[in-house]
Amino acid sequence: MKMRTKSSCLTGFSLILTAVFLLAACDSEPPSSEDKTEALVRPAKLIEIGQTKSDDFLNYPAVIKSAQHSTLSFEVGGVLKALLVVEAQEVKQGEVLAKLDQRDLQTQLKSAKSEFDNANAEYQRAVRLMKEDAISRSSLEERKSKRDVRKAQLETAEKALQDSVLIAPYDGNIARIHVKERQAVQAGAEAISIISRGKLKATINLPSSIIARTGKSQALATDSYIILNSASDRRIPVAFKEASLEADADSQTYEVVFVFDTPEDLIVLPGMNAVVWFRDPGRSTSDSNKIRIPLTAIATDGDQKYVWIVDQNTMLVSKRNIVIEANVGTLVGVTNGLKPGDTIVASGVSALSEGMKVSRWSK
């Protein structure tokens, strides 16, 4: 009787353990396919075909200069009475910048005008007398000559008064002021420097090997842009303006000038450093249109070359066979299999598999 009871207890305990194991097995479900996919997302460096063509471009350091720069000076001497601008101030064309003391000049002008009026009156009187045959022709010519001399003196006095005022020749900014108020200024001495607003130029120096390849087509004007050291994330379009035909004696390079408009949201000043990028004139148009991809983006399956195409909507990769050119270097030309707008994985391709999800890698 006792043995039967003990056996019954053991059997019941075994049933309880079995039920516990079954419940535990139900709770530990295998990971879903969604969890597996999430775990397989790999960061990858991506490039879009047709958007990266820096290999077609050359770049050279540049110095920013004003497209139009003038140093103004008074054409007459005198004491500076009024300085109406400060450095960096914006000015409009025709705006008065500075004035000399004009009292002596106004006195000279008044005297010259009075003398001219008298000489002109004498000449007009001689003309009337000549009609009446009451004066000799030599007397008329003498009074005419005197009138002309007084007229020239009057014009000189008027110009001297005008030259005592400095006026902005164009819209721009005051770059530098060389004089001070109440200072004695000599005629022709530097007074105010002004630079034009809006248009600037970037000057670079090119070796003869580049100049020789440009030909007469001015290839430097195509797709050129400038990147300022102070704004490395901006590309500012530039246009080729001129090139020196005489090489620098020391560097044996030729000066080339590009012009550009100042962006409204940037402060660009003469003296800033930058880099000018322009299409390599040694590359033909057909070369420029070729698709080139990094060697690191190409995988091999036997003799077949392929890349991993990325679907921008799902970020899933798929294999695509390509045909490449025989080439040596870090960039390889693709003749078949890719088109502009395709996005491919640029490196780490051996770690990918069909249908794997990637994310755009960034520093």
C-alpha positions as CSV (number, residue, x, y, z in Angstrom):
1,M,0.0,0.0,0.0
2,K,2.8,2.4,0.8
3,M,4.8,1.5,-2.4
4,R,1.8,2.3,-4.6
5,T,1.4,5.7,-3.0
6,K,5.1,6.5,-3.5
7,S,4.9,5.5,-7.2
8,S,1.9,7.7,-7.7
9,C,3.7,10.7,-6.3
10,L,6.6,10.3,-8.6
11,T,4.4,10.0,-11.6
12,G,2.6,13.2,-10.7
13,F,5.9,15.1,-10.2
14,S,7.1,14.0,-13.7
15,L,3.9,15.3,-15.3
16,I,4.4,18.7,-13.7
17,L,8.0,19.0,-14.9
18,T,6.9,18.1,-18.4
19,A,4.2,20.8,-18.4
20,V,6.8,23.4,-17.3
21,F,9.2,22.5,-20.1
22,L,6.4,22.7,-22.6
23,L,5.4,26.2,-21.4
24,A,9.0,27.4,-21.6
25,A,9.3,26.1,-25.1
26,C,6.2,28.0,-26.2
27,D,7.5,31.3,-24.7
28,S,11.0,31.1,-26.4
29,E,9.9,31.6,-30.0
30,P,12.5,31.7,-32.8
31,P,13.5,35.3,-33.9
32,S,11.3,36.7,-36.7
33,S,12.6,37.3,-40.2
34,E,12.2,41.0,-39.4
35,D,14.6,40.8,-36.5
36,K,17.1,38.9,-38.7
37,T,16.9,41.6,-41.4
38,E,17.4,44.3,-38.8
39,A,20.5,42.6,-37.5
40,L,21.9,42.3,-41.0
41,V,21.8,46.1,-41.8
42,R,25.4,47.1,-42.7
43,P,26.7,50.7,-43.0
44,A,28.2,51.2,-46.5
45,K,29.8,53.9,-48.4
46,L,27.5,54.7,-51.4
47,I,28.1,56.6,-54.6
48,E,25.7,57.8,-57.2
49,I,26.8,57.2,-60.8
50,G,27.1,60.5,-62.7
51,Q,27.3,62.7,-59.5
52,T,31.0,62.2,-58.7
53,K,33.3,63.4,-61.5
54,S,36.1,65.0,-59.6
55,D,38.5,62.8,-61.6
56,D,37.7,65.0,-64.6
57,F,38.7,68.2,-62.9
58,L,42.0,69.8,-62.0
59,N,42.4,72.2,-59.0
60,Y,44.8,75.0,-58.2
61,P,45.1,77.4,-55.3
62,A,43.8,80.8,-55.9
63,V,43.8,84.3,-54.4
64,I,40.7,86.4,-54.4
65,K,41.0,89.9,-55.8
66,S,38.5,92.6,-56.7
67,A,37.4,92.6,-60.3
68,Q,37.6,96.4,-60.2
69,H,39.9,98.4,-57.8
70,S,40.6,102.1,-57.8
71,T,42.8,104.3,-55.7
72,L,41.4,107.8,-55.8
73,S,43.4,111.0,-55.3
74,F,42.8,114.7,-55.4
75,E,44.1,116.4,-58.5
76,V,44.7,119.6,-56.6
77,G,46.5,120.1,-53.2
78,G,44.9,121.5,-50.1
79,V,43.7,120.7,-46.6
80,L,41.2,117.9,-46.1
81,K,38.1,119.5,-44.7
82,A,35.6,116.6,-44.7
83,L,36.1,112.8,-44.8
84,L,32.6,111.4,-45.3
85,V,33.3,107.6,-45.3
86,V,34.9,104.9,-43.2
87,E,36.7,101.7,-44.3
88,A,34.4,98.9,-45.4
89,Q,31.5,101.3,-45.9
90,E,29.2,100.6,-48.9
91,V,29.0,103.5,-51.3
92,K,26.9,104.3,-54.4
93,Q,28.2,105.6,-57.7
94,G,28.4,109.4,-57.6
95,E,28.4,109.6,-53.8
96,V,30.8,112.2,-52.3
97,L,33.6,110.6,-50.3
98,A,35.8,113.5,-49.2
99,K,36.3,117.3,-49.7
100,L,39.2,119.7,-49.5
101,D,38.9,123.2,-48.1
102,Q,37.4,125.1,-51.1
103,R,37.6,128.7,-49.9
104,D,40.7,129.6,-51.9
105,L,39.5,127.7,-54.9
106,Q,36.1,129.4,-54.8
107,T,37.9,132.8,-54.6
108,Q,40.0,131.9,-57.6
109,L,36.9,130.8,-59.5
110,K,35.1,134.0,-58.7
111,S,38.1,136.1,-59.9
112,A,38.5,134.0,-63.1
113,K,34.8,134.4,-63.9
114,S,34.9,138.1,-63.4
115,E,37.9,138.5,-65.7
116,F,36.3,136.3,-68.3
117,D,33.0,138.3,-68.2
118,N,35.0,141.5,-68.7
119,A,37.1,140.1,-71.6
120,N,34.0,138.6,-73.2
121,A,32.2,142.0,-73.0
122,E,35.2,143.8,-74.6
123,Y,35.2,141.2,-77.4
124,Q,31.5,141.5,-78.1
125,R,31.9,145.3,-78.2
126,A,34.7,145.0,-80.7
127,V,32.5,142.7,-82.9
128,R,29.9,145.5,-83.0
129,L,32.5,148.1,-83.8
130,M,33.9,145.9,-86.5
131,K,30.5,145.8,-88.3
132,E,30.5,149.6,-88.2
133,D,34.0,149.6,-89.6
134,A,35.1,151.6,-86.5
135,I,37.9,149.3,-85.3
136,S,40.7,147.4,-87.0
137,R,40.7,143.7,-87.5
138,S,43.9,143.4,-85.5
139,S,42.2,145.0,-82.5
140,L,39.3,142.5,-82.8
141,E,41.7,139.6,-82.9
142,E,43.6,140.9,-79.9
143,R,40.4,141.1,-77.8
144,K,39.3,137.7,-79.0
145,S,42.6,136.2,-78.0
146,K,42.3,137.8,-74.6
147,R,38.7,136.5,-74.2
148,D,39.9,133.0,-75.1
149,V,42.7,133.1,-72.5
150,R,40.3,134.2,-69.8
151,K,37.9,131.4,-70.8
152,A,40.6,128.8,-70.4
153,Q,41.5,130.2,-67.0
154,L,37.9,130.1,-65.9
155,E,37.6,126.4,-67.0
156,T,40.8,125.6,-65.1
157,A,39.4,127.2,-62.0
158,E,36.1,125.3,-62.4
159,K,38.0,122.0,-62.8
160,A,40.1,122.8,-59.7
161,L,37.0,123.2,-57.6
162,Q,35.6,120.0,-59.0
163,D,38.9,118.2,-58.3
164,S,38.7,119.1,-54.7
165,V,35.9,116.6,-54.2
166,L,36.3,112.8,-54.4
167,I,33.3,111.0,-55.8
168,A,32.7,107.2,-56.0
169,P,33.2,106.1,-59.6
170,Y,31.0,103.0,-59.1
171,D,29.0,101.1,-56.5
172,G,31.5,99.5,-54.1
173,N,33.1,99.4,-50.7
174,I,35.8,101.5,-49.2
175,A,38.8,99.3,-49.0
176,R,41.3,101.7,-47.4
177,I,41.5,105.4,-46.4
178,H,45.0,106.9,-46.7
179,V,44.3,110.4,-45.3
180,K,42.8,112.1,-42.3
181,E,40.7,115.2,-41.7
182,R,42.6,118.5,-41.5
183,Q,45.6,116.9,-43.2
184,A,47.5,118.8,-45.9
185,V,47.1,116.6,-49.0
186,Q,49.3,116.9,-52.0
187,A,47.9,116.6,-55.6
188,G,48.1,113.1,-56.8
189,A,48.7,111.5,-53.4
190,E,46.7,108.4,-52.6
191,A,43.6,109.3,-50.6
192,I,40.9,106.6,-50.8
193,S,40.9,103.0,-52.2
194,I,37.6,101.6,-53.4
195,I,36.7,98.1,-54.7
196,S,33.6,97.2,-56.8
197,R,30.8,95.3,-55.1
198,G,29.5,92.0,-56.5
199,K,32.2,91.0,-59.0
200,L,35.4,89.4,-57.8
201,K,38.1,87.5,-59.5
202,A,40.2,84.5,-58.6
203,T,43.8,84.3,-59.9
204,I,45.7,81.1,-60.3
205,N,49.0,80.1,-61.9
206,L,49.1,77.3,-64.4
207,P,52.1,75.4,-65.9
208,S,52.6,75.5,-69.6
209,S,51.5,71.8,-69.9
210,I,48.0,72.8,-68.9
211,I,47.9,76.0,-71.0
212,A,49.1,74.1,-74.1
213,R,46.1,71.6,-73.8
214,T,43.4,74.3,-73.6
215,G,43.7,75.2,-77.3
216,K,41.5,77.9,-78.7
217,S,38.3,76.5,-77.2
218,Q,38.8,78.1,-73.8
219,A,38.1,74.8,-72.1
220,L,38.8,76.4,-68.7
221,A,35.5,78.2,-68.9
222,T,33.5,74.9,-68.8
223,D,32.0,73.7,-65.5
224,S,34.5,75.7,-63.4
225,Y,33.9,76.6,-59.8
226,I,35.7,77.9,-56.8
227,I,35.7,76.7,-53.2
228,L,36.7,79.2,-50.5
229,N,38.9,78.0,-47.7
230,S,36.5,79.7,-45.3
231,A,33.4,78.0,-46.8
232,S,34.6,74.6,-47.9
233,D,31.0,73.3,-48.3
234,R,30.1,75.8,-51.1
235,R,30.8,75.6,-54.8
236,I,30.7,79.0,-56.4
237,P,30.5,79.1,-60.2
238,V,33.3,81.0,-62.0
239,A,33.9,82.0,-65.6
240,F,37.2,82.2,-67.4
241,K,38.2,85.8,-68.1
242,E,41.8,86.0,-69.3
243,A,45.2,84.4,-69.3
244,S,48.6,86.0,-69.4
245,L,50.7,85.2,-72.5
246,E,54.0,85.8,-70.6
247,A,55.3,83.3,-68.1
248,D,56.5,84.3,-64.6
249,A,60.3,84.5,-64.6
250,D,60.6,82.5,-61.4
251,S,57.9,79.9,-61.5
252,Q,57.5,79.6,-65.3
253,T,53.7,79.6,-64.9
254,Y,51.0,81.6,-66.5
255,E,48.5,83.7,-64.6
256,V,44.9,82.8,-65.3
257,V,41.9,84.9,-64.1
258,F,38.4,83.7,-63.4
259,V,35.5,86.0,-62.4
260,F,32.5,85.3,-60.2
261,D,29.6,87.0,-58.4
262,T,29.7,87.3,-54.7
263,P,27.0,85.1,-53.1
264,E,24.5,87.2,-51.0
265,D,24.9,85.0,-48.0
266,L,28.7,85.0,-47.9
267,I,31.3,87.7,-47.2
268,V,34.0,87.3,-49.7
269,L,36.9,89.8,-49.5
270,P,40.1,90.4,-51.6
271,G,43.0,88.5,-50.1
272,M,41.0,85.4,-49.2
273,N,42.4,82.0,-50.2
274,A,40.5,79.5,-52.3
275,V,40.8,76.6,-54.8
276,V,39.6,76.9,-58.4
277,W,38.4,73.6,-60.0
278,F,38.1,73.3,-63.8
279,R,37.6,70.4,-66.2
280,D,40.8,68.9,-67.4
281,P,41.3,70.2,-70.9
282,G,43.3,67.1,-71.7
283,R,40.2,64.9,-71.4
284,S,37.9,64.7,-74.5
285,T,34.2,65.0,-74.2
286,S,33.8,61.2,-74.7
287,D,36.2,60.6,-71.8
288,S,34.2,63.0,-69.6
289,N,31.0,61.2,-70.3
290,K,32.3,57.7,-69.4
291,I,31.2,56.1,-66.2
292,R,34.1,55.5,-63.8
293,I,33.8,53.8,-60.5
294,P,36.3,53.0,-57.8
295,L,38.1,49.7,-58.1
296,T,37.0,48.9,-54.5
297,A,33.3,48.8,-55.8
298,I,34.0,45.9,-58.1
299,A,33.6,42.2,-57.1
300,T,34.5,39.1,-59.1
301,D,32.8,35.8,-59.7
302,G,35.1,33.8,-61.9
303,D,35.6,35.9,-65.0
304,Q,32.5,37.9,-64.4
305,K,32.7,41.4,-62.7
306,Y,29.8,42.8,-60.8
307,V,28.7,45.6,-58.4
308,W,26.1,45.8,-55.7
309,I,23.2,48.1,-56.7
310,V,21.3,49.8,-53.9
311,D,17.5,50.3,-54.1
312,Q,17.1,53.8,-52.7
313,N,13.6,53.0,-51.5
314,T,14.3,49.8,-49.6
315,M,18.1,50.1,-49.2
316,L,18.4,46.5,-50.3
317,V,21.4,45.4,-52.4
318,S,21.3,43.3,-55.5
319,K,24.0,42.0,-57.8
320,R,24.5,43.5,-61.3
321,N,27.0,42.3,-63.8
322,I,29.2,44.9,-65.5
323,V,31.7,45.1,-68.3
324,I,34.8,47.2,-67.5
325,E,37.7,48.6,-69.5
326,A,41.3,47.4,-69.2
327,N,42.7,50.0,-66.9
328,V,45.3,50.6,-64.2
329,G,44.5,52.9,-61.3
330,T,42.0,53.5,-58.6
331,L,39.2,54.3,-61.0
332,V,37.9,51.9,-63.7
333,G,35.8,52.8,-66.7
334,V,32.5,50.8,-67.1
335,T,31.3,50.2,-70.7
336,N,28.1,48.2,-69.8
337,G,25.9,47.5,-66.9
338,L,25.6,50.9,-65.2
339,K,23.8,54.2,-66.0
340,P,23.7,57.7,-64.5
341,G,21.5,57.7,-61.4
342,D,22.4,54.2,-60.3
343,T,23.6,54.0,-56.7
344,I,26.3,51.4,-55.8
345,V,28.3,50.3,-52.8
346,A,31.7,51.7,-53.1
347,S,33.7,49.5,-50.7
348,G,33.5,46.4,-48.6
349,V,31.6,44.5,-51.3
350,S,32.9,41.1,-50.2
351,A,30.8,41.3,-47.0
352,L,27.5,41.7,-48.9
353,S,25.0,39.2,-50.0
354,E,21.9,39.3,-52.2
355,G,19.0,41.1,-50.5
356,M,21.1,42.4,-47.6
357,K,20.0,45.8,-46.3
358,V,22.5,48.6,-46.0
359,S,22.5,52.1,-44.5
360,R,24.5,55.1,-45.8
361,W,27.7,55.4,-44.0
362,S,29.0,58.9,-43.1
363,K,31.9,60.1,-41.0
